Amino acid sequence: MLKVLLSIFLVLVVVISIMGRTQKATVKKEKRVPQTLSKGWGDQLIWAQTYEEALFWARSKNKPLMVIFHLDDCPHSQALKKAFAEDEKIQKIADENFILLNLVHETTDKHLSPDGIYVPRILFVDPSMTVRADITGRYSNRKYAYEPSDIKILLSNMEKARKLMKTEL
Amino acid sequence: MLKVLLSIFLVLVVVISIMGRTQKATVKKEKRVPQTLSKGWGDQLIWAQTYEEALFWARSKNKPLMVIFHLDDCPHSQALKKAFAEDEKIQKIADENFILLNLVHETTDKHLSPDGIYVPRILFVDPSMTVRADITGRYSNRKYAYEPSDIKILLSNMEKARKLMKTEL
């Protein structure tokens, strides 16, 4: 009888200690994931933090700047982000030829909203600090918006931003 | 003799294949580490990306804003960052009571450089968007600079920023 009680006791101790460990593991999991500057638009790319910093890099590296306005809780932004992050060609040309900035908050520069404030919205700025309002997507009401299916248009606009810049400087 | 040659050949094949694998592993390791918004000032804290975003949060959450100017290649910034990230009290009060922003690039707002541009430099801004130029460290030539040994002064300044705000609103 004593043996039976002893073994029940031992089993209880083991169960409680395992439960304790599981709880600890759960608490540890609640640690926040550090925020990344890429915010999911390409962890392997180098992102500027602010518009001022991005303009500085565009001028000093003589590369066009690509500004992506988006929002975490906007499904259109999320869908475009997924397409952007998964497209190898886009990621490569972005890495090699552009200064990159993604913002969830508007800047004070109104040149970055030529036809209003909406997301997702992508603007190109050349190293002379001119916003390329002429580089647009395929929607006449929201000229700087792109859908995931417009990723080829975006790619060709990136090429345009790169070439226009080159011939004009 | 043939056996000896054969075994030497086999050993060579194995060595070469291992070398090949090691090289691959090295190439994989060159993957970039995603940039974090904390930049080492506290991965568990929530950081605003831009000054505009930080001001928005300060107003809407009615919390004072703490702006840390620093540079990656400045040893004084690095030393203060280490002290800041390792100080549990600072991290706790920062997490609970402040909107946080760390910048490696100046903003266009001159109110954030009341006595010039230098790093490290810490400014407090209250939710009414007033820069608290009265909250200073212990150096008369660089009023908003802190050394790692000044971490207690910084902590008491954080308390001051929190209390001043409370009585004034």
Interface residues (C-beta under 8 A of the other chain):
Chain A: K31 R32 P34 Q35 T36 L37 S38 D43 Q44 I46 W47 Q49 T50 Y51 E52 E53 F56 L103 V104 H105 E106 T107 T108
Chain B: K31 R32 P34 Q35 T36 L37 S38 D43 Q44 I46 W47 Q49 T50 Y51 E52 E53 F56 L103 V104 H105 E106 T107 T108
